[in-house]
Amino acid sequence: MTSIALTENSILDIVYTLYEGDVTTWDETSDEYLAGRIYCNAAINRWEFYEQTNWRELYSTLTAAADGYKTLTAGDYTYTCPSNMVKPASYVRTVDTNSVSSYWQVVPTDKVASLVSETYQYCYFTGNLKDGFVLHFNPLCTLTTGYTINYEYYKQATQFTTTSSTTELADPYFIVYFVLSRFYESDGEEQKASKAFQESEARLENMRTNNILHLENVQDNIEDTLDNPFGFGV
């Protein structure tokens, strides 16, 4: 499996050569190229939601996000999350100026009403993909201006919007063969379309298999965890 993050342009150049049998390639404003971009994004969407897989490549951190509030302000108990967030994936931490972390238990939204008098460090997320997510801290706790907010989250897959776009999936040749199958299908070349689609599906399933494999010599259980009676909830 390749690990090279191919750009949209590189992928569609490969598709062109496999499809047309030469290296002239499509003009970036042509109908064929723009159709190819739509097919590429359809491939990314198929990967993102394949078999309800939680892809390792789609876990990220607030620190790495392009947006989302990353520092506390005293008296402010709500903070906008990254715009590409799908769901939280960890405890929330606040980090003081000495790099010491405090942990905040993430509780489901429907538990909040029963916690209105609690003073322990809990927080919760509200929102959805359309409107975005918001992180709420327990308003009975004290927040310190300038402390850093940290948490991991599961994000949306990056789609292609420009010729230099890349996406997170591990094998970009899955996109190549998916797109190729769509061009053949549009031409009525059913046998070629089926062959290309089978190749793309094989690569997709190979990515899923690799995704569930454990790291070598690393246990998949955590012996000591924070007490969490609620789990994560939105």
MARBA-3410 file (N, C-alpha, C, O; in Angstrom, 1 decimal):
234
0.8,-1.2,0.0,0.0,0.0,0.0,0.9,1.2,0.0,1.8,1.4,0.8 ~ 0.6,2.2,-0.9,1.3,3.4,-0.9,1.0,4.3,0.3,-0.1,4.3,0.8 ~ 2.0,5.1,0.7,1.8,6.0,1.8,2.0,7.5,1.3,2.1,8.4,2.2 ~ 2.1,7.6,0.0,2.3,9.0,-0.5,0.9,9.7,-0.6,-0.1,9.2,-1.1 ~ 0.9,10.9,-0.1,-0.4,11.7,-0.1,-0.4,12.4,-1.5,0.1,13.5,-1.6
-1.1,11.8,-2.4,-1.2,12.3,-3.8,-2.2,13.5,-3.8,-3.2,13.4,-3.1 ~ -1.9,14.5,-4.6,-2.8,15.6,-4.8,-3.9,15.2,-5.7,-3.8,14.2,-6.4 ~ -4.9,16.0,-5.7,-6.0,15.8,-6.6,-5.5,15.8,-8.1,-5.9,14.9,-8.8 ~ -4.6,16.7,-8.4,-4.1,16.8,-9.8,-3.3,15.5,-10.1,-3.5,15.0,-11.2 ~ -2.5,15.0,-9.2,-1.7,13.8,-9.5,-2.7,12.6,-9.7,-2.4,11.8,-10.6
-3.7,12.5,-8.8,-4.6,11.4,-8.9,-5.4,11.4,-10.3,-5.5,10.4,-11.0 ~ -5.8,12.6,-10.7,-6.6,12.7,-12.0,-5.7,12.5,-13.2,-6.1,12.1,-14.2 ~ -4.4,12.9,-13.0,-3.4,12.6,-14.1,-3.2,11.1,-14.3,-3.2,10.6,-15.4 ~ -3.2,10.4,-13.2,-3.0,8.9,-13.2,-4.3,8.3,-13.9,-4.2,7.4,-14.7 ~ -5.5,8.8,-13.4,-6.7,8.3,-14.0,-6.8,8.6,-15.5,-7.1,7.7,-16.2
-6.3,9.7,-15.9,-6.4,10.1,-17.3,-5.5,9.1,-18.1,-6.0,8.5,-19.1 ~ -4.3,8.8,-17.6,-3.4,7.9,-18.4,-4.0,6.5,-18.4,-3.9,5.8,-19.5 ~ -4.5,6.0,-17.3,-5.2,4.7,-17.3,-6.4,4.6,-18.2,-6.7,3.6,-18.8 ~ -7.1,5.7,-18.3,-8.3,5.8,-19.1,-8.1,6.0,-20.6,-8.7,5.4,-21.4 ~ -7.2,7.0,-20.9,-7.0,7.4,-22.3,-5.8,6.7,-22.9,-5.7,6.6,-24.1
-4.8,6.2,-22.1,-3.7,5.5,-22.6,-2.6,6.4,-23.1,-1.7,6.0,-23.9 ~ -2.6,7.7,-22.7,-1.5,8.6,-23.0,-1.3,9.6,-21.8,-2.0,9.5,-20.8 ~ -0.4,10.5,-22.0,0.0,11.4,-20.9,-0.3,12.8,-21.1,0.2,13.7,-20.5 ~ -1.3,13.1,-22.0,-1.7,14.5,-22.3,-2.3,15.1,-21.1,-2.0,16.3,-20.8 ~ -3.2,14.4,-20.4,-3.9,14.8,-19.2,-5.0,15.8,-19.5,-5.0,16.5,-20.5
-6.0,15.9,-18.6,-7.1,16.9,-18.8,-6.7,18.3,-18.4,-5.9,18.4,-17.4 ~ -7.3,19.3,-19.1,-7.1,20.6,-18.6,-7.9,20.8,-17.3,-9.0,20.2,-17.1 ~ -7.4,21.5,-16.4,-8.0,21.6,-15.0,-9.3,22.3,-15.0,-10.0,22.2,-14.0 ~ -9.7,23.0,-16.1,-11.1,23.6,-16.1,-12.0,22.8,-17.0,-13.1,23.2,-17.2 ~ -11.6,21.7,-17.5,-12.4,20.9,-18.5,-13.5,20.2,-17.7,-13.4,20.0,-16.5
-14.6,19.8,-18.4,-15.7,19.1,-17.8,-15.2,17.8,-17.3,-15.7,17.3,-16.2 ~ -14.3,17.1,-18.0,-13.8,15.8,-17.5,-13.0,15.9,-16.2,-13.2,15.1,-15.3 ~ -12.2,17.0,-16.1,-11.5,17.2,-14.8,-12.4,17.5,-13.7,-12.3,16.9,-12.6 ~ -13.4,18.4,-13.9,-14.3,18.7,-12.8,-15.2,17.6,-12.4,-15.6,17.4,-11.3 ~ -15.6,16.8,-13.4,-16.3,15.5,-13.1,-15.4,14.6,-12.3,-15.9,14.0,-11.3
-14.1,14.5,-12.6,-13.2,13.7,-11.9,-13.1,14.2,-10.4,-13.0,13.3,-9.5 ~ -13.1,15.5,-10.2,-13.1,16.0,-8.8,-14.3,15.5,-8.0,-14.2,15.1,-6.9 ~ -15.5,15.5,-8.6,-16.7,15.0,-8.0,-16.6,13.5,-7.7,-17.0,13.1,-6.6 ~ -16.1,12.8,-8.6,-15.9,11.3,-8.4,-14.8,11.1,-7.3,-15.0,10.2,-6.4 ~ -13.8,11.9,-7.2,-12.8,11.8,-6.1,-13.5,12.0,-4.8,-13.2,11.2,-3.8
-14.3,13.0,-4.7,-15.0,13.3,-3.4,-16.0,12.2,-3.0,-16.2,11.9,-1.9 ~ -16.6,11.6,-4.1,-17.5,10.5,-3.8,-16.7,9.3,-3.2,-17.2,8.6,-2.4 ~ -15.5,9.1,-3.8,-14.6,8.0,-3.2,-14.2,8.3,-1.8,-14.2,7.4,-1.0 ~ -13.8,9.5,-1.5,-13.5,9.9,-0.1,-14.7,9.7,0.8,-14.5,9.2,1.9 ~ -15.8,10.0,0.4,-17.0,9.8,1.2,-17.3,8.4,1.4,-17.7,8.0,2.5
-17.1,7.5,0.4,-17.2,6.1,0.6,-16.2,5.5,1.6,-16.6,4.7,2.5 ~ -15.0,6.0,1.5,-14.0,5.6,2.5,-14.4,6.1,3.9,-14.3,5.3,4.9 ~ -14.8,7.3,4.0,-15.1,7.9,5.4,-16.1,7.1,6.1,-16.1,6.9,7.3 ~ -17.2,6.6,5.4,-18.3,5.9,6.1,-18.3,4.4,5.8,-19.3,3.8,6.1 ~ -17.2,3.9,5.4,-17.2,2.4,5.0,-17.3,1.6,6.3,-16.5,1.7,7.2
-18.3,0.7,6.3,-18.5,-0.2,7.4,-18.5,0.4,8.8,-18.0,-0.3,9.8 ~ -18.9,1.6,8.9,-18.9,2.3,10.2,-17.5,2.3,10.9,-17.4,2.3,12.1 ~ -16.5,2.4,10.0,-15.1,2.3,10.5,-14.7,3.6,11.1,-14.9,4.7,10.6 ~ -14.0,3.6,12.3,-13.4,4.7,12.9,-11.9,4.7,12.4,-11.1,4.0,13.0 ~ -11.6,5.5,11.4,-10.3,5.5,10.8,-9.3,6.2,11.7,-9.5,7.3,12.2
-8.1,5.5,11.8,-7.1,6.2,12.6,-6.7,7.5,12.1,-6.3,8.4,12.8 ~ -6.7,7.6,10.7,-6.3,8.9,10.1,-7.2,10.1,10.4,-6.8,11.2,10.2 ~ -8.4,9.8,10.9,-9.3,10.9,11.2,-9.4,11.3,12.7,-10.3,12.1,13.0 ~ -8.5,10.7,13.5,-8.4,11.2,14.9,-7.4,12.4,14.9,-6.3,12.3,14.3 ~ -7.8,13.5,15.5,-7.0,14.7,15.6,-7.0,15.3,17.0,-7.6,14.8,17.9
-6.3,16.4,17.1,-6.3,17.1,18.4,-6.7,18.6,18.2,-6.6,19.1,17.1 ~ -7.2,19.1,19.3,-7.6,20.5,19.2,-6.3,21.4,18.9,-6.4,22.4,18.2 ~ -5.2,21.0,19.4,-3.9,21.7,19.2,-3.6,21.8,17.7,-3.2,22.8,17.2 ~ -3.9,20.7,17.0,-3.6,20.7,15.5,-4.7,21.3,14.7,-4.4,21.5,13.5 ~ -5.8,21.6,15.2,-7.0,22.1,14.4,-6.7,23.5,13.9,-6.0,24.3,14.6
-7.3,23.8,12.8,-7.1,25.1,12.2,-8.0,26.2,12.9,-7.7,27.3,12.8 ~ -9.0,25.7,13.6,-9.9,26.6,14.3,-10.3,26.0,15.6,-9.8,24.9,16.0 ~ -11.3,26.6,16.3,-11.7,26.1,17.6,-10.9,26.8,18.7,-9.7,27.1,18.6 ~ -11.6,27.2,19.8,-11.0,27.9,20.9,-10.1,27.0,21.7,-10.4,25.9,22.0 ~ -8.9,27.5,21.9,-7.8,26.7,22.5,-7.4,27.1,23.9,-6.6,26.5,24.5
-7.8,28.3,24.3,-7.4,28.8,25.7,-8.7,29.2,26.4,-9.7,29.6,25.9 ~ -8.5,29.1,27.8,-9.6,29.5,28.7,-9.7,31.0,28.9,-8.7,31.7,28.8 ~ -10.9,31.5,29.2,-11.1,32.8,29.7,-12.0,32.7,30.9,-13.0,32.1,30.9 ~ -11.5,33.3,32.0,-12.2,33.3,33.3,-13.7,33.8,33.1,-13.9,34.8,32.5 ~ -14.6,33.0,33.6,-16.0,33.4,33.5,-16.7,33.0,32.2,-17.9,33.1,32.1
-16.0,32.4,31.3,-16.5,31.9,30.0,-16.5,30.4,30.0,-15.5,29.8,30.1 ~ -17.7,29.8,30.0,-17.8,28.4,30.2,-18.2,27.6,28.9,-18.5,26.4,28.9 ~ -18.3,28.3,27.7,-18.6,27.7,26.5,-17.5,28.1,25.4,-17.1,29.2,25.3 ~ -17.1,27.1,24.6,-16.0,27.2,23.7,-16.3,26.5,22.4,-16.6,25.3,22.4 ~ -16.2,27.2,21.3,-16.4,26.6,20.0,-15.4,25.6,19.6,-14.2,25.8,19.9
-15.8,24.5,19.1,-14.9,23.4,18.7,-14.5,23.5,17.3,-15.0,24.4,16.6 ~ -13.5,22.7,16.9,-13.0,22.8,15.5,-14.2,22.5,14.5,-15.1,21.7,14.8 ~ -14.2,23.2,13.4,-15.3,23.1,12.4,-15.4,21.8,11.7,-16.4,21.4,11.2 ~ -14.3,21.0,11.8,-14.3,19.7,11.1,-14.6,18.5,12.1,-14.4,17.4,11.8 ~ -15.0,18.9,13.3,-15.3,17.9,14.4,-16.5,17.1,14.1,-17.5,17.6,13.7
-16.4,15.7,14.3,-17.5,14.8,14.2,-18.0,14.4,15.6,-19.2,14.3,15.9 ~ -17.0,14.1,16.5,-17.4,13.6,17.8,-16.1,13.7,18.7,-15.0,13.7,18.2 ~ -16.3,13.9,20.0,-15.2,13.9,20.9,-14.6,12.5,21.0,-15.3,11.5,20.8 ~ -13.3,12.5,21.4,-12.6,11.2,21.5,-11.8,11.0,22.7,-11.0,10.0,22.8 ~ -11.9,11.9,23.7,-11.0,11.7,24.9,-11.5,12.6,26.0,-12.5,13.3,25.9
-10.9,12.5,27.2,-11.1,13.4,28.3,-10.6,14.8,27.8,-9.7,14.9,27.0 ~ -11.3,15.8,28.3,-10.8,17.2,28.1,-9.8,17.5,29.2,-10.0,17.2,30.4 ~ -8.7,18.2,28.8,-7.7,18.6,29.8,-7.6,20.1,29.7,-7.7,20.7,28.6 ~ -7.3,20.7,30.8,-6.9,22.1,30.8,-5.5,22.1,31.4,-5.2,21.5,32.4 ~ -4.6,22.9,30.8,-3.2,22.8,31.1,-2.7,24.2,31.6,-2.9,25.2,30.9
-2.1,24.2,32.8,-1.7,25.5,33.4,-0.4,26.0,32.8,0.2,25.3,31.9 ~ 0.1,27.1,33.3,1.4,27.7,32.8,2.6,26.9,33.1,3.7,27.1,32.5 ~ 2.5,25.9,34.0,3.6,25.0,34.3,3.5,23.6,33.6,4.2,22.7,33.9 ~ 2.5,23.6,32.6,2.3,22.4,31.8,1.7,21.2,32.6,1.9,20.1,32.2 ~ 1.0,21.6,33.7,0.3,20.6,34.5,-1.1,20.5,34.0,-1.8,21.5,33.9
-1.6,19.2,33.7,-2.9,19.0,33.2,-3.9,18.7,34.3,-3.6,18.0,35.2 ~ -5.1,19.3,34.1,-6.3,18.9,34.9,-7.3,18.2,34.0,-7.5,18.7,32.9 ~ -7.9,17.1,34.5,-8.8,16.3,33.6,-10.2,16.7,33.9,-10.6,16.8,35.1 ~ -11.0,16.8,32.8,-12.4,17.1,32.9,-13.2,15.9,32.3,-12.9,15.5,31.2 ~ -14.1,15.4,33.1,-14.8,14.2,32.7,-15.9,14.7,31.7,-16.7,15.6,32.0
-16.0,14.0,30.5,-17.0,14.3,29.5,-18.2,13.5,29.8,-18.2,12.3,29.9 ~ -19.4,14.2,30.0,-20.6,13.5,30.3,-21.6,13.8,29.2,-21.5,14.8,28.4 ~ -22.6,12.8,29.0,-23.6,13.0,28.0,-24.5,14.2,28.3,-24.7,14.6,29.5 ~ -25.0,14.9,27.3,-25.8,16.1,27.5,-27.0,15.8,28.4,-27.4,16.6,29.2 ~ -27.6,14.6,28.3,-28.8,14.3,29.0,-28.6,14.1,30.5,-29.5,13.9,31.3
-27.3,14.0,30.9,-26.9,13.9,32.3,-26.7,15.3,33.0,-26.7,15.4,34.2 ~ -26.6,16.3,32.2,-26.2,17.6,32.7,-27.3,18.2,33.7,-26.9,18.8,34.7 ~ -28.6,18.0,33.4,-29.6,18.5,34.3,-29.5,17.9,35.7,-29.9,18.6,36.7 ~ -29.0,16.7,35.9,-28.9,16.1,37.2,-27.6,16.5,37.9,-27.3,16.1,39.0 ~ -26.7,17.3,37.2,-25.4,17.7,37.8,-25.3,19.2,38.1,-24.3,19.7,38.3
-26.5,19.9,38.2,-26.5,21.3,38.3,-25.9,21.8,39.6,-25.4,22.9,39.7 ~ -25.8,20.9,40.6,-25.3,21.4,41.9,-23.9,20.7,42.1,-23.3,20.9,43.2 ~ -23.4,20.0,41.2,-22.1,19.3,41.3,-21.0,20.3,41.1,-21.1,21.2,40.2 ~ -19.9,20.2,41.8,-18.8,21.1,41.7,-17.5,20.4,41.1,-16.5,21.0,41.0 ~ -17.7,19.1,40.8,-16.5,18.5,40.3,-16.3,18.8,38.8,-17.1,19.4,38.2
-15.1,18.5,38.3,-14.7,18.9,36.9,-15.3,18.0,35.9,-14.8,17.0,35.5 ~ -16.5,18.5,35.4,-17.1,17.8,34.3,-17.3,18.8,33.2,-17.4,20.0,33.4 ~ -17.5,18.3,31.9,-17.8,19.1,30.8,-18.7,18.3,29.8,-18.8,17.1,30.0 ~ -19.2,18.9,28.8,-20.0,18.2,27.9,-20.0,19.0,26.5,-19.7,20.2,26.5 ~ -20.4,18.2,25.5,-20.4,18.8,24.1,-21.9,18.9,23.6,-22.6,18.0,23.9
-22.2,20.0,23.0,-23.5,20.1,22.3,-23.2,20.4,20.8,-22.1,20.9,20.5 ~ -24.2,20.2,20.0,-24.1,20.6,18.6,-24.2,19.5,17.6,-24.7,18.4,18.0 ~ -23.9,19.7,16.4,-24.0,18.7,15.3,-23.1,19.1,14.1,-22.5,20.2,14.2 ~ -23.1,18.3,13.1,-22.2,18.6,12.0,-22.6,19.8,11.2,-21.8,20.6,10.7 ~ -23.9,20.1,11.1,-24.4,21.2,10.4,-24.0,22.6,11.1,-23.5,23.5,10.5
-24.3,22.6,12.4,-24.1,23.9,13.1,-22.8,24.0,13.8,-22.4,25.1,14.3 ~ -22.1,22.9,13.9,-20.8,22.9,14.7,-21.0,22.4,16.1,-22.2,22.4,16.6 ~ -20.0,22.2,16.8,-20.0,21.7,18.2,-19.5,22.8,19.2,-18.6,23.6,18.8 ~ -20.0,22.7,20.4,-19.6,23.6,21.5,-19.2,22.8,22.7,-19.9,21.9,23.1 ~ -18.1,23.2,23.3,-17.6,22.5,24.6,-18.1,23.4,25.7,-17.9,24.6,25.8
-18.8,22.8,26.7,-19.3,23.5,27.9,-18.6,22.9,29.1,-18.5,21.7,29.4 ~ -18.0,23.8,30.0,-17.5,23.4,31.3,-18.5,23.7,32.4,-19.4,24.5,32.3 ~ -18.4,22.9,33.4,-19.2,23.1,34.6,-19.1,24.5,35.1,-18.0,24.9,35.5 ~ -20.2,25.3,35.1,-20.1,26.7,35.5,-19.9,26.9,37.0,-19.6,28.0,37.4 ~ -19.9,25.8,37.8,-19.6,25.9,39.2,-18.1,25.8,39.5,-17.7,25.9,40.7
-17.4,25.5,38.5,-15.9,25.4,38.6,-15.2,26.7,38.2,-15.8,27.5,37.5 ~ -14.0,26.9,38.7,-13.3,28.2,38.4,-12.4,27.9,37.2,-11.6,26.9,37.2 ~ -12.4,28.8,36.2,-11.6,28.7,35.1,-10.5,29.8,35.1,-10.9,30.9,35.6 ~ -9.3,29.6,34.7,-8.3,30.5,34.8,-7.9,31.0,33.4,-7.6,30.2,32.5 ~ -7.9,32.3,33.2,-7.6,32.9,31.8,-6.2,32.5,31.4,-5.2,32.5,32.2
-6.1,32.0,30.2,-4.8,31.7,29.6,-4.4,30.2,29.7,-3.5,29.8,29.0 ~ -5.1,29.4,30.5,-4.9,28.0,30.5,-5.3,27.4,29.2,-6.2,27.8,28.5 ~ -4.5,26.4,28.7,-4.7,25.8,27.4,-5.8,24.7,27.5,-5.8,23.9,28.5 ~ -6.6,24.6,26.5,-7.6,23.5,26.4,-7.0,22.4,25.5,-6.5,22.7,24.4 ~ -7.1,21.2,25.9,-6.6,20.1,25.1,-7.7,19.0,25.0,-8.2,18.6,26.1
-7.9,18.4,23.9,-8.6,17.2,23.7,-8.4,16.6,22.3,-8.1,17.3,21.4 ~ -8.7,15.3,22.2,-8.7,14.6,20.9,-10.1,14.6,20.4,-11.1,14.6,21.2 ~ -10.2,14.5,19.1,-11.6,14.4,18.5,-11.5,13.6,17.2,-10.4,13.5,16.6 ~ -12.6,13.2,16.7,-12.7,12.5,15.4,-13.2,13.5,14.4,-14.2,14.2,14.7 ~ -12.6,13.6,13.3,-12.9,14.7,12.4,-13.5,14.2,11.1,-13.4,13.0,10.8
-14.0,15.1,10.3,-14.4,14.8,8.9,-13.3,14.6,8.0,-12.2,15.2,8.2 ~ -13.4,13.8,7.0,-12.4,13.6,6.0,-12.3,14.8,5.1,-13.3,15.5,4.8 ~ -11.1,15.2,4.7,-10.9,16.3,3.9,-11.2,16.0,2.4,-10.7,15.0,1.9 ~ -12.1,16.8,1.8,-12.4,16.6,0.4,-11.6,17.5,-0.5,-11.0,18.5,0.0 ~ -11.6,17.2,-1.8,-10.8,17.9,-2.7,-11.6,19.2,-3.2,-12.8,19.1,-3.5
-10.9,20.3,-3.1,-11.5,21.6,-3.6,-10.6,22.3,-4.6,-11.1,23.2,-5.3 ~ -9.3,22.0,-4.6,-8.4,22.6,-5.5,-7.5,21.5,-6.0,-7.5,20.4,-5.6 ~ -6.7,21.9,-7.0,-5.8,20.9,-7.7,-4.7,20.4,-6.7,-4.2,19.2,-6.9 ~ -4.4,21.1,-5.7,-3.3,20.7,-4.8,-3.9,20.0,-3.5,-3.1,19.7,-2.6 ~ -5.2,19.8,-3.5,-5.8,19.2,-2.3,-5.3,17.8,-2.1,-5.0,17.1,-3.1
-5.2,17.4,-0.8,-4.9,16.0,-0.5,-5.9,15.6,0.6,-6.6,16.4,1.2 ~ -6.0,14.3,0.8,-6.9,13.8,1.8,-6.2,12.8,2.7,-5.0,12.4,2.4 ~ -6.8,12.3,3.8,-6.1,11.6,4.8,-6.0,10.1,4.5,-5.1,9.4,5.1 ~ -6.8,9.5,3.7,-6.8,8.0,3.5,-5.4,7.5,3.1,-4.7,8.2,2.3 ~ -5.1,6.3,3.5,-3.7,5.8,3.4,-3.4,5.4,1.9,-2.2,5.5,1.6
-4.3,4.9,1.2,-4.0,4.4,-0.2,-4.8,5.3,-1.2,-5.9,4.9,-1.5 ~ -4.1,6.3,-1.8,-4.8,7.1,-2.8,-5.2,6.4,-4.1,-6.0,6.9,-4.8 ~ -4.6,5.3,-4.3,-4.9,4.5,-5.5,-6.3,3.9,-5.4,-6.9,3.5,-6.4 ~ -6.9,3.8,-4.2,-8.3,3.5,-4.0,-9.1,4.6,-4.8,-10.1,4.2,-5.5 ~ -8.8,5.8,-4.6,-9.5,6.9,-5.3,-9.3,6.8,-6.8,-10.3,6.9,-7.6
-8.1,6.5,-7.2,-7.8,6.3,-8.7,-8.7,5.3,-9.3,-9.3,5.6,-10.3 ~ -8.8,4.1,-8.7,-9.6,3.1,-9.4,-11.1,3.3,-9.2,-11.9,2.9,-10.1 ~ -11.5,4.0,-8.1,-12.9,4.3,-8.0,-13.3,5.3,-9.0,-14.3,5.1,-9.7 ~ -12.5,6.3,-9.3,-12.8,7.3,-10.3,-12.8,6.7,-11.7,-13.6,7.0,-12.5 ~ -11.8,5.9,-11.9,-11.7,5.2,-13.2,-12.9,4.4,-13.5,-13.4,4.3,-14.6
-13.4,3.7,-12.5,-14.6,2.9,-12.7,-15.8,3.8,-13.1,-16.7,3.3,-13.8 ~ -15.9,5.0,-12.5,-17.0,5.9,-12.8,-16.9,6.4,-14.3,-18.0,6.5,-14.9 ~ -15.7,6.7,-14.7,-15.6,7.1,-16.1,-16.0,6.0,-17.1,-16.7,6.2,-18.1 ~ -15.5,4.8,-16.8,-15.9,3.6,-17.6,-17.4,3.4,-17.6,-18.0,3.1,-18.6 ~ -18.0,3.5,-16.4,-19.4,3.3,-16.3,-20.2,4.3,-17.1,-21.2,4.0,-17.7
-19.7,5.6,-17.1,-20.4,6.6,-17.9,-20.3,6.3,-19.4,-21.2,6.7,-20.1 ~ -19.2,5.6,-19.8,-19.1,5.3,-21.2,-19.8,4.0,-21.6,-19.8,3.6,-22.7 ~ -20.4,3.4,-20.6,-21.1,2.1,-20.9,-20.2,0.9,-20.9,-20.6,-0.2,-21.4 ~ -18.9,1.1,-20.5,-17.9,0.0,-20.5,-18.1,-0.8,-19.2,-17.3,-0.6,-18.3 ~ -19.1,-1.6,-19.2,-19.4,-2.3,-17.9,-18.3,-3.2,-17.4,-18.1,-3.3,-16.2
-17.7,-4.0,-18.3,-16.6,-4.9,-17.9,-15.4,-4.2,-17.3,-14.9,-4.5,-16.3 ~ -15.0,-3.1,-18.0,-13.9,-2.3,-17.5,-14.3,-1.6,-16.2,-13.4,-1.5,-15.3 ~ -15.5,-1.1,-16.1,-16.0,-0.4,-14.9,-15.9,-1.4,-13.7,-15.5,-1.0,-12.6 ~ -16.4,-2.6,-14.0,-16.5,-3.6,-12.9,-15.1,-4.0,-12.4,-14.8,-4.1,-11.2 ~ -14.2,-4.1,-13.4,-12.8,-4.5,-13.0,-12.1,-3.4,-12.2,-11.5,-3.7,-11.2
-12.3,-2.2,-12.6,-11.7,-1.0,-11.8,-12.4,-0.9,-10.5,-11.7,-0.6,-9.5 ~ -13.7,-1.1,-10.4,-14.4,-1.0,-9.1,-13.9,-2.1,-8.2,-13.7,-1.8,-7.0 ~ -13.7,-3.3,-8.7,-13.3,-4.4,-7.8,-11.9,-4.1,-7.3,-11.6,-4.4,-6.1 ~ -11.0,-3.5,-8.1,-9.7,-3.1,-7.6,-9.8,-2.0,-6.5,-9.1,-2.1,-5.5 ~ -10.7,-1.1,-6.7,-10.9,0.0,-5.6,-11.4,-0.6,-4.4,-11.0,-0.3,-3.3
-12.4,-1.6,-4.5,-13.0,-2.2,-3.3,-11.9,-3.0,-2.5,-11.9,-3.1,-1.3 ~ -11.1,-3.7,-3.3,-10.0,-4.5,-2.6,-9.1,-3.6,-1.8,-8.7,-4.0,-0.7 ~ -8.7,-2.5,-2.4,-7.9,-1.5,-1.7,-8.6,-0.9,-0.5,-8.0,-0.7,0.5 ~ -9.9,-0.7,-0.6,-10.6,-0.2,0.5,-10.7,-1.2,1.7,-10.5,-0.8,2.8 ~ -11.0,-2.4,1.3,-11.0,-3.4,2.4,-9.6,-3.7,3.0,-9.5,-3.9,4.2
-8.6,-3.5,2.2,-7.2,-3.7,2.7,-6.9,-2.5,3.7,-6.3,-2.8,4.8 ~ -7.4,-1.3,3.4,-7.2,-0.2,4.4,-8.0,-0.5,5.7,-7.5,-0.2,6.8 ~ -9.2,-1.1,5.6,-10.0,-1.4,6.8,-9.3,-2.4,7.6,-9.2,-2.3,8.8 ~ -8.7,-3.5,6.9,-8.0,-4.5,7.7,-6.8,-3.9,8.4,-6.6,-4.2,9.6 ~ -6.0,-3.1,7.7,-4.9,-2.5,8.4,-5.3,-1.6,9.5,-4.5,-1.4,10.5
-6.4,-1.0,9.4,-6.9,-0.1,10.4,-7.2,-0.7,11.7,-7.0,-0.2,12.8 ~ -7.6,-2.0,11.7,-8.0,-2.7,12.9,-6.8,-3.6,13.5,-6.9,-4.1,14.6 ~ -5.7,-3.6,12.7,-4.5,-4.3,13.3,-3.9,-3.6,14.4,-3.8,-2.4,14.4 ~ -3.5,-4.3,15.4,-2.8,-3.7,16.6,-1.4,-3.3,16.3,-0.8,-3.9,15.4 ~ -0.9,-2.3,17.0,0.5,-2.0,16.8,1.3,-3.1,17.4,1.0,-3.7,18.4
2.4,-3.4,16.7,3.3,-4.5,17.1,3.9,-4.3,18.5,4.4,-3.2,18.8 ~ 3.7,-5.3,19.4,4.2,-5.3,20.7,3.6,-4.3,21.6,4.1,-3.9,22.7 ~ 2.4,-3.7,21.2,1.7,-2.8,22.0,0.4,-3.3,22.4,-0.4,-3.7,21.5 ~ 0.1,-3.4,23.7,-1.2,-4.0,24.1,-2.3,-3.0,23.8,-2.1,-1.8,23.7 ~ -3.5,-3.6,23.5,-4.7,-2.7,23.2,-5.6,-2.4,24.3,-6.7,-2.0,24.1
-5.1,-2.7,25.5,-5.9,-2.4,26.7,-5.2,-1.4,27.6,-3.9,-1.3,27.6 ~ -5.9,-0.6,28.4,-5.3,0.4,29.3,-5.6,-0.1,30.7,-6.8,-0.2,31.1 ~ -4.6,-0.4,31.5,-4.9,-1.0,32.8,-5.5,-0.1,33.8,-6.3,-0.5,34.6 ~ -5.0,1.2,33.8,-5.5,2.2,34.7,-6.1,3.3,34.0,-5.5,3.9,33.1 ~ -7.4,3.6,34.3,-8.1,4.7,33.6,-8.7,5.6,34.7,-8.9,5.2,35.8
-9.1,6.8,34.3,-9.9,7.7,35.1,-11.3,7.0,35.3,-11.8,6.4,34.4 ~ -11.9,7.2,36.5,-13.2,6.7,36.7,-14.2,7.4,35.8,-14.3,8.6,35.8 ~ -15.0,6.7,35.0,-15.9,7.3,34.0,-17.2,6.6,34.0,-17.4,5.7,33.2 ~ -18.2,7.0,34.9,-19.5,6.3,34.9,-20.4,6.7,33.7,-21.4,6.0,33.5 ~ -20.1,7.7,33.0,-21.0,8.2,32.0,-20.4,7.9,30.6,-21.2,7.6,29.7
-19.1,8.0,30.3,-18.6,7.9,29.0,-18.7,9.2,28.3,-18.8,10.3,28.9 ~ -18.6,9.2,27.0,-18.6,10.4,26.2,-20.0,10.6,25.6,-20.6,9.6,25.2 ~ -20.5,11.8,25.6,-21.8,12.0,25.1,-22.0,13.3,24.5,-21.4,14.3,24.9 ~ -22.8,13.4,23.4,-23.1,14.7,22.8,-24.6,14.9,22.8,-25.1,16.0,22.3
END
